[in-house]
Amino acid sequence: MARQPQLNLPGIPQHIVQRGNNRLPCFLDDTDRKRYLRYLHLLR
């Protein structure tokens, strides 16, 4: 059975989980992680 659509309400925080494929790290180093966080901030 498919997942139900998630509600996206303005001003309500969402819990986001990110995992690497086969339990590998998602980021190569701290610079890579900070770049990702900057990109996320731009999407707000």
HTML snippet that shows the backbone in 3Dmol.js (N, CA, C, O; Angstrom):
<script src="https://3Dmol.org/build/3Dmol-min.js"></script>
<div id="view" style="width:600px;height:400px;position:relative"></div>
<script>
const pdb = `
ATOM      1  N   MET A   1       0.837  -1.174   0.000  1.00  0.00           N
ATOM      2  CA  MET A   1       0.000   0.000   0.000  1.00  0.00           C
ATOM      3  C   MET A   1       0.892   1.252   0.000  1.00  0.00           C
ATOM      4  O   MET A   1       1.881   1.319   0.730  1.00  0.00           O
ATOM      5  N   ALA A   2       0.536   2.217  -0.810  1.00  0.00           N
ATOM      6  CA  ALA A   2       1.317   3.450  -0.921  1.00  0.00           C
ATOM      7  C   ALA A   2       1.149   4.312   0.323  1.00  0.00           C
ATOM      8  O   ALA A   2       0.143   4.228   1.028  1.00  0.00           O
ATOM      9  N   ARG A   3       2.151   5.137   0.573  1.00  0.00           N
ATOM     10  CA  ARG A   3       2.079   6.056   1.711  1.00  0.00           C
ATOM     11  C   ARG A   3       1.055   7.147   1.440  1.00  0.00           C
ATOM     12  O   ARG A   3       0.847   7.558   0.299  1.00  0.00           O
ATOM     13  N   GLN A   4       0.429   7.600   2.500  1.00  0.00           N
ATOM     14  CA  GLN A   4      -0.519   8.705   2.396  1.00  0.00           C
ATOM     15  C   GLN A   4       0.252  10.008   2.168  1.00  0.00           C
ATOM     16  O   GLN A   4       1.356  10.164   2.692  1.00  0.00           O
ATOM     17  N   PRO A   5      -0.308  10.944   1.397  1.00  0.00           N
ATOM     18  CA  PRO A   5       0.360  12.236   1.215  1.00  0.00           C
ATOM     19  C   PRO A   5       0.552  12.946   2.553  1.00  0.00           C
ATOM     20  O   PRO A   5      -0.310  12.875   3.429  1.00  0.00           O
ATOM     21  N   GLN A   6       1.664  13.616   2.704  1.00  0.00           N
ATOM     22  CA  GLN A   6       1.959  14.342   3.936  1.00  0.00           C
ATOM     23  C   GLN A   6       1.411  15.763   3.854  1.00  0.00           C
ATOM     24  O   GLN A   6       1.419  16.378   2.788  1.00  0.00           O
ATOM     25  N   LEU A   7       0.943  16.271   4.967  1.00  0.00           N
ATOM     26  CA  LEU A   7       0.490  17.655   5.019  1.00  0.00           C
ATOM     27  C   LEU A   7       1.694  18.582   5.085  1.00  0.00           C
ATOM     28  O   LEU A   7       2.655  18.316   5.806  1.00  0.00           O
ATOM     29  N   ASN A   8       1.635  19.659   4.336  1.00  0.00           N
ATOM     30  CA  ASN A   8       2.691  20.661   4.359  1.00  0.00           C
ATOM     31  C   ASN A   8       2.040  21.990   4.713  1.00  0.00           C
ATOM     32  O   ASN A   8       1.596  22.726   3.832  1.00  0.00           O
ATOM     33  N   LEU A   9       1.986  22.296   6.013  1.00  0.00           N
ATOM     34  CA  LEU A   9       1.325  23.498   6.487  1.00  0.00           C
ATOM     35  C   LEU A   9       2.354  24.589   6.769  1.00  0.00           C
ATOM     36  O   LEU A   9       3.355  24.333   7.439  1.00  0.00           O
ATOM     37  N   PRO A  10       2.121  25.800   6.267  1.00  0.00           N
ATOM     38  CA  PRO A  10       3.063  26.893   6.509  1.00  0.00           C
ATOM     39  C   PRO A  10       3.264  27.139   8.007  1.00  0.00           C
ATOM     40  O   PRO A  10       2.307  27.159   8.780  1.00  0.00           O
ATOM     41  N   GLY A  11       4.515  27.322   8.395  1.00  0.00           N
ATOM     42  CA  GLY A  11       4.839  27.636   9.782  1.00  0.00           C
ATOM     43  C   GLY A  11       4.901  26.432  10.708  1.00  0.00           C
ATOM     44  O   GLY A  11       5.209  26.586  11.890  1.00  0.00           O
ATOM     45  N   ILE A  12       4.616  25.238  10.202  1.00  0.00           N
ATOM     46  CA  ILE A  12       4.655  24.029  11.019  1.00  0.00           C
ATOM     47  C   ILE A  12       5.931  23.259  10.664  1.00  0.00           C
ATOM     48  O   ILE A  12       6.110  22.872   9.510  1.00  0.00           O
ATOM     49  N   PRO A  13       6.824  23.031  11.644  1.00  0.00           N
ATOM     50  CA  PRO A  13       8.064  22.308  11.347  1.00  0.00           C
ATOM     51  C   PRO A  13       7.787  20.857  10.942  1.00  0.00           C
ATOM     52  O   PRO A  13       6.782  20.267  11.337  1.00  0.00           O
ATOM     53  N   GLN A  14       8.691  20.307  10.156  1.00  0.00           N
ATOM     54  CA  GLN A  14       8.594  18.919   9.729  1.00  0.00           C
ATOM     55  C   GLN A  14       9.842  18.163  10.178  1.00  0.00           C
ATOM     56  O   GLN A  14      10.936  18.725  10.233  1.00  0.00           O
ATOM     57  N   HIS A  15       9.664  16.903  10.492  1.00  0.00           N
ATOM     58  CA  HIS A  15      10.778  16.036  10.867  1.00  0.00           C
ATOM     59  C   HIS A  15      11.305  15.400   9.580  1.00  0.00           C
ATOM     60  O   HIS A  15      10.567  14.713   8.874  1.00  0.00           O
ATOM     61  N   ILE A  16      12.574  15.631   9.283  1.00  0.00           N
ATOM     62  CA  ILE A  16      13.174  15.111   8.051  1.00  0.00           C
ATOM     63  C   ILE A  16      14.311  14.181   8.431  1.00  0.00           C
ATOM     64  O   ILE A  16      15.139  14.512   9.279  1.00  0.00           O
ATOM     65  N   VAL A  17      14.347  13.021   7.801  1.00  0.00           N
ATOM     66  CA  VAL A  17      15.412  12.048   8.026  1.00  0.00           C
ATOM     67  C   VAL A  17      16.129  11.819   6.706  1.00  0.00           C
ATOM     68  O   VAL A  17      15.493  11.588   5.677  1.00  0.00           O
ATOM     69  N   GLN A  18      17.437  11.884   6.737  1.00  0.00           N
ATOM     70  CA  GLN A  18      18.230  11.606   5.541  1.00  0.00           C
ATOM     71  C   GLN A  18      19.211  10.505   5.885  1.00  0.00           C
ATOM     72  O   GLN A  18      19.918  10.579   6.890  1.00  0.00           O
ATOM     73  N   ARG A  19      19.251   9.493   5.054  1.00  0.00           N
ATOM     74  CA  ARG A  19      20.143   8.365   5.287  1.00  0.00           C
ATOM     75  C   ARG A  19      20.959   8.106   4.040  1.00  0.00           C
ATOM     76  O   ARG A  19      20.489   8.319   2.922  1.00  0.00           O
ATOM     77  N   GLY A  20      22.187   7.645   4.236  1.00  0.00           N
ATOM     78  CA  GLY A  20      23.026   7.267   3.110  1.00  0.00           C
ATOM     79  C   GLY A  20      22.652   5.886   2.587  1.00  0.00           C
ATOM     80  O   GLY A  20      22.119   5.058   3.326  1.00  0.00           O
ATOM     81  N   ASN A  21      22.929   5.648   1.332  1.00  0.00           N
ATOM     82  CA  ASN A  21      22.667   4.358   0.718  1.00  0.00           C
ATOM     83  C   ASN A  21      23.573   3.300   1.344  1.00  0.00           C
ATOM     84  O   ASN A  21      24.776   3.521   1.481  1.00  0.00           O
ATOM     85  N   ASN A  22      23.011   2.164   1.721  1.00  0.00           N
ATOM     86  CA  ASN A  22      23.766   1.079   2.356  1.00  0.00           C
ATOM     87  C   ASN A  22      24.504   1.543   3.612  1.00  0.00           C
ATOM     88  O   ASN A  22      25.606   1.080   3.908  1.00  0.00           O
ATOM     89  N   ARG A  23      23.881   2.457   4.337  1.00  0.00           N
ATOM     90  CA  ARG A  23      24.445   3.001   5.597  1.00  0.00           C
ATOM     91  C   ARG A  23      25.770   3.747   5.422  1.00  0.00           C
ATOM     92  O   ARG A  23      26.531   3.895   6.378  1.00  0.00           O
ATOM     93  N   LEU A  24      26.039   4.208   4.225  1.00  0.00           N
ATOM     94  CA  LEU A  24      27.229   5.019   3.987  1.00  0.00           C
ATOM     95  C   LEU A  24      26.952   6.456   4.429  1.00  0.00           C
ATOM     96  O   LEU A  24      25.794   6.867   4.488  1.00  0.00           O
ATOM     97  N   PRO A  25      27.995   7.221   4.738  1.00  0.00           N
ATOM     98  CA  PRO A  25      27.786   8.621   5.116  1.00  0.00           C
ATOM     99  C   PRO A  25      27.148   9.412   3.978  1.00  0.00           C
ATOM    100  O   PRO A  25      27.404   9.144   2.804  1.00  0.00           O
ATOM    101  N   CYS A  26      26.325  10.378   4.333  1.00  0.00           N
ATOM    102  CA  CYS A  26      25.677  11.236   3.327  1.00  0.00           C
ATOM    103  C   CYS A  26      26.622  12.320   2.825  1.00  0.00           C
ATOM    104  O   CYS A  26      26.469  12.814   1.708  1.00  0.00           O
ATOM    105  N   PHE A  27      27.594  12.688   3.644  1.00  0.00           N
ATOM    106  CA  PHE A  27      28.482  13.792   3.302  1.00  0.00           C
ATOM    107  C   PHE A  27      29.931  13.322   3.332  1.00  0.00           C
ATOM    108  O   PHE A  27      30.310  12.484   4.150  1.00  0.00           O
ATOM    109  N   LEU A  28      30.730  13.876   2.429  1.00  0.00           N
ATOM    110  CA  LEU A  28      32.138  13.494   2.337  1.00  0.00           C
ATOM    111  C   LEU A  28      32.960  14.072   3.477  1.00  0.00           C
ATOM    112  O   LEU A  28      33.868  13.423   3.997  1.00  0.00           O
ATOM    113  N   ASP A  29      32.629  15.311   3.862  1.00  0.00           N
ATOM    114  CA  ASP A  29      33.364  15.985   4.935  1.00  0.00           C
ATOM    115  C   ASP A  29      32.497  17.108   5.493  1.00  0.00           C
ATOM    116  O   ASP A  29      31.361  17.295   5.057  1.00  0.00           O
ATOM    117  N   ASP A  30      33.029  17.850   6.454  1.00  0.00           N
ATOM    118  CA  ASP A  30      32.267  18.906   7.101  1.00  0.00           C
ATOM    119  C   ASP A  30      31.909  20.025   6.118  1.00  0.00           C
ATOM    120  O   ASP A  30      30.832  20.614   6.222  1.00  0.00           O
ATOM    121  N   THR A  31      32.792  20.322   5.175  1.00  0.00           N
ATOM    122  CA  THR A  31      32.508  21.352   4.165  1.00  0.00           C
ATOM    123  C   THR A  31      31.323  20.938   3.304  1.00  0.00           C
ATOM    124  O   THR A  31      30.462  21.760   2.993  1.00  0.00           O
ATOM    125  N   ASP A  32      31.276  19.698   2.927  1.00  0.00           N
ATOM    126  CA  ASP A  32      30.170  19.158   2.136  1.00  0.00           C
ATOM    127  C   ASP A  32      28.850  19.276   2.910  1.00  0.00           C
ATOM    128  O   ASP A  32      27.828  19.657   2.341  1.00  0.00           O
ATOM    129  N   ARG A  33      28.874  18.950   4.201  1.00  0.00           N
ATOM    130  CA  ARG A  33      27.679  19.042   5.045  1.00  0.00           C
ATOM    131  C   ARG A  33      27.205  20.482   5.175  1.00  0.00           C
ATOM    132  O   ARG A  33      26.004  20.744   5.102  1.00  0.00           O
ATOM    133  N   LYS A  34      28.131  21.423   5.366  1.00  0.00           N
ATOM    134  CA  LYS A  34      27.760  22.835   5.499  1.00  0.00           C
ATOM    135  C   LYS A  34      27.171  23.374   4.198  1.00  0.00           C
ATOM    136  O   LYS A  34      26.233  24.171   4.230  1.00  0.00           O
ATOM    137  N   ARG A  35      27.706  22.950   3.057  1.00  0.00           N
ATOM    138  CA  ARG A  35      27.169  23.363   1.761  1.00  0.00           C
ATOM    139  C   ARG A  35      25.717  22.895   1.626  1.00  0.00           C
ATOM    140  O   ARG A  35      24.857  23.649   1.169  1.00  0.00           O
ATOM    141  N   TYR A  36      25.450  21.656   2.025  1.00  0.00           N
ATOM    142  CA  TYR A  36      24.100  21.105   1.974  1.00  0.00           C
ATOM    143  C   TYR A  36      23.150  21.928   2.849  1.00  0.00           C
ATOM    144  O   TYR A  36      22.035  22.240   2.430  1.00  0.00           O
ATOM    145  N   LEU A  37      23.586  22.278   4.052  1.00  0.00           N
ATOM    146  CA  LEU A  37      22.743  23.068   4.945  1.00  0.00           C
ATOM    147  C   LEU A  37      22.462  24.458   4.372  1.00  0.00           C
ATOM    148  O   LEU A  37      21.364  24.987   4.550  1.00  0.00           O
ATOM    149  N   ARG A  38      23.439  25.054   3.687  1.00  0.00           N
ATOM    150  CA  ARG A  38      23.214  26.353   3.031  1.00  0.00           C
ATOM    151  C   ARG A  38      22.158  26.217   1.941  1.00  0.00           C
ATOM    152  O   ARG A  38      21.281  27.074   1.828  1.00  0.00           O
ATOM    153  N   TYR A  39      22.223  25.159   1.139  1.00  0.00           N
ATOM    154  CA  TYR A  39      21.229  24.930   0.081  1.00  0.00           C
ATOM    155  C   TYR A  39      19.837  24.757   0.676  1.00  0.00           C
ATOM    156  O   TYR A  39      18.862  25.284   0.140  1.00  0.00           O
ATOM    157  N   LEU A  40      19.740  24.019   1.783  1.00  0.00           N
ATOM    158  CA  LEU A  40      18.438  23.850   2.431  1.00  0.00           C
ATOM    159  C   LEU A  40      17.877  25.192   2.904  1.00  0.00           C
ATOM    160  O   LEU A  40      16.681  25.456   2.781  1.00  0.00           O
ATOM    161  N   HIS A  41      18.752  26.024   3.440  1.00  0.00           N
ATOM    162  CA  HIS A  41      18.316  27.319   3.935  1.00  0.00           C
ATOM    163  C   HIS A  41      17.773  28.183   2.788  1.00  0.00           C
ATOM    164  O   HIS A  41      16.827  28.945   2.990  1.00  0.00           O
ATOM    165  N   LEU A  42      18.349  28.075   1.612  1.00  0.00           N
ATOM    166  CA  LEU A  42      17.888  28.861   0.458  1.00  0.00           C
ATOM    167  C   LEU A  42      16.496  28.438  -0.008  1.00  0.00           C
ATOM    168  O   LEU A  42      15.788  29.229  -0.632  1.00  0.00           O
ATOM    169  N   LEU A  43      16.100  27.214   0.285  1.00  0.00           N
ATOM    170  CA  LEU A  43      14.792  26.716  -0.150  1.00  0.00           C
ATOM    171  C   LEU A  43      13.645  27.225   0.700  1.00  0.00           C
ATOM    172  O   LEU A  43      12.485  27.092   0.312  1.00  0.00           O
ATOM    173  N   ARG A  44      13.949  27.812   1.864  1.00  0.00           N
ATOM    174  CA  ARG A  44      12.867  28.290   2.743  1.00  0.00           C
ATOM    175  C   ARG A  44      12.139  29.448   2.153  1.00  0.00           C
ATOM    176  O   ARG A  44      11.204  29.966   2.764  1.00  0.00           O
TER     177      ARG A  44
END
`;
const viewer = $3Dmol.createViewer("view");
viewer.addModel(pdb, "pdb");
viewer.setStyle({}, {cartoon: {color: "spectrum"}});
viewer.zoomTo();
viewer.render();
</script>
